[in-house]
Structures are given as C-alpha cells and as structure tokens.
Amino acid sequence: MTPQELISSLQTRYATKQFDPSKKVSDDLLNTLVESLVLTPSSFGLQPWKFIIVSNQSIKEQLLPHSWNQAQVTECSHHIVLCAKTKVDSSDVAKLISHTAETRGVEVESLQMYSDLMNGFISKMDEAQISTWARNQVYIALGQLMASAAALGVDACPMEGITPAEYDNILGLTDSDYQTVVACPIGYRSADDKYASAAKVRFPAEQVVELR
C-alpha cells in the first residue's frame, strides 16, 4: 500500500450509519481483522482485553435495544464487542512472562527485571485505576481495528452508545473477568446511506499538529 492509498482509504472511511445486510465480510477478511486485533500494541504487552465477534443474528437482535436501537447492530455483517479485563494482577504478569519466554526461546529467569517492572506498575494502582488503564488499552485496539478495516475496504462504526452491563449479561460476561467497553459493527455500507457521500470534516493539520 502506498502512502496515497493509505490516506485514500482513511478518507473513504466513515462511521457507517446503514449497512447492507445482504453483504457479508468474507472469512479471509474477518480472520485478517481478527489478527489485526491480536496484533494491537498494549502497555507492557499485557493485552488486558477480549474481543467477541457476534455473527449470530439472534444475539444481534438481543443487543439492539441495549445499543440505543441503532440499526447497524442488526444490519452489519459482524458486530465486534471489545472488552477489558476487570482485574489485572501478578498472575497476568506471570502468564505474559511465561508466554514471552516460550515464544522467544529464553529462560523465565532472564525476564525477572521486566516482571518486577510490571508488578511494580500494577501495585501502584487501585481497582478503579486498573479498570481505567485496561479500558484505555481497549481503545487502542478499536483504533487499530478501524484503520485495518478501512485499509481492507470494510466499513465500520465505532459505537459507544451501548449499555455495557446489558451487553455483559447477554454475552455471558457478568461473572467473568471481562466487561464490555465499546462495540464496532463491520460490514459494507448501504447504497442508501446518505452519510457515505458527506464531506469529511476535519480541522487542518496546522491547527492540531505541532512540530517542535
């Protein structure tokens, strides 16, 4: 992809208001988007999240009234729900350290300083601060998902207009270690979506970017 092609895909991207329910994202493209979520960077690489891909129409219908009745939820190809861990502690650090050692072929003991650094970071936060931190990580994943979708020609709509607790109940997260943060339906825009042709409104770079 050239720089011009990247910018073109981002200029074409918009928060899709109407999806064409007859058009589905292929398995290959969906798997690529899932991999883009997996590859999202996170603080310390702790990855305090879970991504739920909803394609079941019945579940979409259940989520609709808890999504401000936004039709994108039921018209989209897949409704992606991004969730954050409700608790992050030393066991999560140990899991990452073990996986890192296995992936990179090193001894766990060689990662002790990194383990201590992460545990020190976590120990300085209370439960509310941990929750805020984890939720912030999820928004990094949302941005990566939207940019990846745009590059692949897949439409998306970031959606905070939902009731997370009801999502948790429907998706079986209520008694789990995860909670819903934000959702993002994906698919292909409807020819009737008037917003597809609306001019993109952004402040010029010189107003929002400083070079020093």
C-alpha positions in Angstrom: 0.0 0.0 0.0 1.4 3.4 -1.0 1.1 6.4 1.3 -1.5 7.8 -1.1 -3.6 4.6 -0.9 -3.5 4.6 2.8 -4.8 8.2 3.0 -7.4 7.4 0.4 -8.7 4.5 2.5 -8.9 6.7 5.6 -10.6 9.5 3.7 -13.2 7.0 2.4 -13.8 5.6 5.9 -16.7 7.0 7.9 -18.9 5.9 10.8 -21.3 3.9 8.7 -24.9 4.5 9.6 -26.5 2.0 7.3 -25.1 -1.4 6.4 -26.2 -3.6 3.5 -27.4 -6.8 5.4 -27.0 -8.8 2.2 -23.3 -8.3 2.0 -21.1 -10.3 4.4 -17.4 -9.9 5.2 -15.6 -13.0 3.9 -13.9 -15.4 6.3 -10.5 -14.4 4.9 -11.1 -10.7 5.6 -12.6 -11.4 9.0 -9.7 -13.5 10.0 -7.3 -10.7 8.9 -9.3 -8.2 11.0 -9.2 -10.6 14.0 -5.4 -10.9 13.5 -5.1 -7.1 13.5 -6.8 -7.1 16.9 -4.5 -9.7 18.2 -1.5 -7.6 17.0 -2.7 -4.5 18.7 0.1 -3.0 20.9 -0.7 -2.6 24.6 1.1 -1.2 27.7 3.8 -3.6 28.7 2.3 -6.0 26.2 -0.2 -7.2 28.9 -3.1 -7.3 26.5 -5.9 -6.8 29.1 -8.8 -7.5 26.7 -11.1 -9.9 24.9 -12.8 -9.4 21.6 -16.2 -11.0 20.9 -17.2 -11.4 17.3 -21.0 -11.6 17.0 -22.4 -13.0 13.8 -25.5 -14.8 15.2 -28.5 -12.7 14.2 -30.5 -13.7 17.3 -27.8 -12.3 19.6 -27.6 -9.1 17.5 -31.4 -8.7 18.0 -30.9 -9.1 21.7 -28.2 -6.5 21.7 -30.2 -4.0 19.6 -32.4 -2.4 22.4 -29.2 -2.0 24.5 -27.5 -0.2 21.6 -29.9 2.8 21.5 -31.7 0.8 18.8 -29.0 1.7 16.3 -29.8 -0.4 13.2 -26.1 -1.0 12.5 -26.1 -3.7 15.2 -28.5 -6.0 13.3 -27.7 -4.9 9.7 -23.9 -5.4 9.9 -22.1 -8.5 8.9 -20.3 -8.9 12.2 -20.7 -7.0 15.5 -17.4 -6.8 17.3 -17.6 -6.2 21.1 -14.3 -5.1 22.7 -14.0 -5.9 26.4 -11.5 -5.0 29.1 -10.2 -7.2 31.9 -11.8 -6.2 35.2 -8.8 -7.2 37.2 -5.1 -7.3 36.4 -2.6 -8.7 38.9 0.7 -10.6 39.3 -0.9 -13.7 37.8 -1.4 -11.8 34.5 2.3 -10.7 34.6 3.4 -14.3 35.2 1.3 -15.5 32.3 2.8 -12.9 30.0 6.4 -13.7 31.2 5.9 -17.4 30.7 4.5 -16.9 27.2 7.3 -14.4 26.3 9.9 -16.9 27.4 8.4 -19.7 25.4 7.9 -17.5 22.3 11.4 -16.1 22.3 13.2 -19.2 23.5 14.6 -17.6 26.6 14.6 -18.6 30.3 11.9 -17.1 32.5 14.6 -16.0 35.0 16.1 -13.7 32.3 12.9 -11.7 32.3 12.8 -11.1 36.1 13.6 -7.4 35.8 10.7 -6.9 33.3 8.4 -8.9 35.6 9.3 -6.8 38.6 8.7 -3.6 36.5 5.2 -4.7 35.5 4.3 -5.8 39.0 5.6 -2.5 40.4 3.4 -0.6 37.9 0.3 -2.6 38.7 0.8 -2.5 42.5 0.7 1.3 42.5 -2.9 1.4 41.1 -6.1 0.7 42.9 -9.0 -1.2 41.3 -10.6 1.8 39.7 -7.2 2.9 38.2 -6.6 -0.6 36.8 -10.0 -0.5 35.2 -9.4 2.8 33.6 -6.0 1.7 32.4 -7.4 -1.5 30.9 -10.3 0.4 29.2 -7.8 2.8 27.6 -5.9 -0.2 26.1 -9.1 -1.4 24.5 -9.5 1.9 22.7 -6.1 1.3 21.1 -7.5 -1.9 19.7 -10.5 -0.1 18.4 -8.4 2.3 16.5 -6.3 -0.5 15.0 -9.5 -2.3 14.0 -11.0 0.7 12.3 -7.8 1.5 10.4 -7.3 -2.1 9.3 -10.9 -2.3 8.2 -10.5 0.9 6.1 -7.4 -0.5 4.5 -9.2 -3.6 3.5 -12.3 -1.8 2.2 -14.5 -2.9 5.0 -16.9 -0.4 6.6 -17.2 0.0 10.4 -18.9 2.2 13.0 -17.3 2.7 16.4 -20.2 2.6 18.9 -20.1 3.9 22.5 -23.9 4.3 22.5 -24.5 1.0 24.2 -25.4 -0.3 27.7 -22.3 -2.3 28.7 -23.9 -4.0 31.7 -26.7 -5.4 29.4 -24.1 -6.5 26.8 -22.3 -8.3 29.6 -25.4 -10.1 30.6 -26.3 -11.2 27.1 -22.8 -12.2 26.2 -22.2 -14.1 29.5 -19.6 -11.8 30.9 -21.4 -10.8 34.1 -19.4 -13.2 36.3 -16.3 -13.2 34.2 -13.0 -11.3 34.3 -14.1 -9.1 31.4 -16.5 -6.2 30.9 -17.8 -4.6 27.7 -16.2 -1.3 26.8 -17.2 -0.4 23.3 -18.6 -2.1 20.1 -17.8 -1.8 16.4 -20.2 -3.3 13.8 -18.4 -4.1 10.5 -19.7 -4.9 7.0 -20.4 -2.9 3.8 -22.3 0.4 3.5 -25.8 0.5 2.1 -26.3 2.5 -1.1 -29.0 4.4 0.8 -26.6 5.7 3.5 -26.5 9.4 2.8 -23.5 9.9 5.1 -21.3 7.9 2.7 -21.1 10.8 0.4 -20.9 13.5 3.0 -17.7 15.6 3.1 -15.3 14.6 5.8 -15.0 17.4 8.4 -11.6 17.6 10.0 -9.5 20.6 11.2 -6.4 21.2 9.1 -3.1 19.6 10.3 -1.6 23.0 11.1 -4.4 23.5 13.8 -4.0 20.2 15.5 -0.3 19.2 14.9 2.7 20.9 16.3 6.3 20.3 15.1 9.0 21.1 17.6 
